[in-house]
């Protein structure tokens, strides 16, 4: 749109500045970097959440005398095994 109608129609001043400095490729790379950074943060949060779920499951199993489920970083938890151990 900015190539056809000009930079003045763009409402986002940050995007307008990036476009003026580095062109459409630079703007696309900036947007891709921001999106991939957000995805990376969400993946990290998911790993933290899996560990937290495994910790709660391990606590439930300890009170019932069952064996602990092994949790490895980045791999998550086998939730089916956790459920079987907790029942």
PAVO-352364 format. One line per 4 residues: number of its first residue (from 1); their letters; for each residue x, y, z of C-alpha. Coordinates in Angstrom, 2 decimals, always signed. Example, Ala and Ser with C-alpha at 12.3 -4.5 7.8 and 13.67 -1.06 7.14 Angstrom:
# PAVO-352364
1	AS	+12.30,-4.50,+7.80 ~ +13.67,-1.06,+7.14 $
# end
This chain:
# PAVO-352364
1	XXXX	+0.00,+0.00,+0.00 ~ +2.79,+2.40,+0.87 ~ +4.50,+1.69,-2.44 ~ +1.34,+2.57,-4.38 $
5	XXXX	-0.21,+5.42,-2.36 ~ +2.81,+6.77,-0.51 ~ +4.11,+6.73,+3.01 ~ +1.80,+9.52,+4.18 $
9	XXXX	-1.24,+7.21,+4.32 ~ +0.39,+4.85,+6.83 ~ -1.06,+5.53,+10.29 ~ +1.65,+3.75,+12.29 $
13	XXXX	+4.56,+6.16,+12.76 ~ +6.99,+3.37,+13.66 ~ +6.17,+1.40,+10.51 ~ +6.38,+4.60,+8.46 $
17	XXXX	+9.85,+5.38,+9.82 ~ +11.13,+1.84,+9.26 ~ +9.74,+1.90,+5.72 ~ +11.44,+5.21,+4.97 $
21	XXXX	+14.78,+4.05,+6.38 ~ +15.00,+0.46,+5.11 ~ +12.19,+0.00,+2.60 ~ +9.58,-2.76,+2.35 $
25	XXXX	+12.08,-5.58,+2.96 ~ +13.29,-3.97,+6.18 ~ +9.71,-3.48,+7.38 ~ +8.88,-7.11,+6.59 $
29	XXXX	+11.98,-8.35,+8.42 ~ +11.15,-6.19,+11.44 ~ +7.59,-7.54,+11.59 ~ +8.82,-11.12,+11.21 $
33	XXXX	+11.35,-10.62,+14.01 ~ +8.68,-9.26,+16.34 ~ +6.28,-12.12,+15.58 ~ +8.96,-14.79,+16.03 $
37	XXXX	+10.01,-13.20,+19.33 ~ +6.41,-13.41,+20.55 ~ +6.16,-17.05,+19.50 ~ +9.41,-17.80,+21.32 $
41	XXXX	+8.08,-16.19,+24.52 ~ +4.87,-18.24,+24.27 ~ +6.88,-21.47,+23.83 ~ +8.95,-20.63,+26.91 $
45	XXXX	+5.79,-19.94,+28.90 ~ +4.32,-23.27,+27.75 ~ +7.40,-25.12,+29.01 ~ +7.12,-23.37,+32.39 $
49	XXXX	+3.43,-24.31,+32.55 ~ +4.18,-27.98,+31.83 ~ +6.74,-28.07,+34.63 ~ +4.25,-26.48,+36.98 $
53	XXXX	+1.59,-29.06,+36.07 ~ +4.08,-31.87,+36.62 ~ +5.02,-30.45,+40.02 ~ +1.38,-30.39,+41.10 $
57	XXXX	+0.85,-33.90,+39.80 ~ +3.97,-35.09,+41.64 ~ +2.62,-33.52,+44.83 ~ -0.69,-35.36,+44.42 $
61	XXXX	+1.14,-38.65,+43.80 ~ +3.40,-38.19,+46.81 ~ +0.40,-37.89,+49.06 ~ -1.02,-41.13,+47.60 $
65	XXXX	+2.28,-43.03,+47.64 ~ +2.69,-43.36,+43.84 ~ +5.97,-43.06,+41.92 ~ +7.12,-39.70,+40.56 $
69	XXXX	+6.87,-38.88,+36.85 ~ +10.19,-37.75,+35.42 ~ +10.07,-34.30,+33.80 ~ +12.81,-33.25,+31.41 $
73	XXXX	+13.20,-29.60,+30.33 ~ +11.84,-28.89,+26.89 ~ +10.07,-32.25,+26.57 ~ +7.11,-31.60,+28.82 $
77	XXXX	+5.17,-34.16,+30.79 ~ +3.44,-37.34,+29.78 ~ +0.01,-36.24,+31.05 ~ -1.53,-39.70,+30.56 $
81	XXXX	+1.10,-41.24,+32.83 ~ +0.58,-38.42,+35.28 ~ -3.16,-39.04,+35.37 ~ -2.69,-42.77,+35.85 $
85	XXX	-0.24,-42.19,+38.67 ~ -2.54,-39.71,+40.37 ~ -5.60,-41.98,+40.43 $
# end
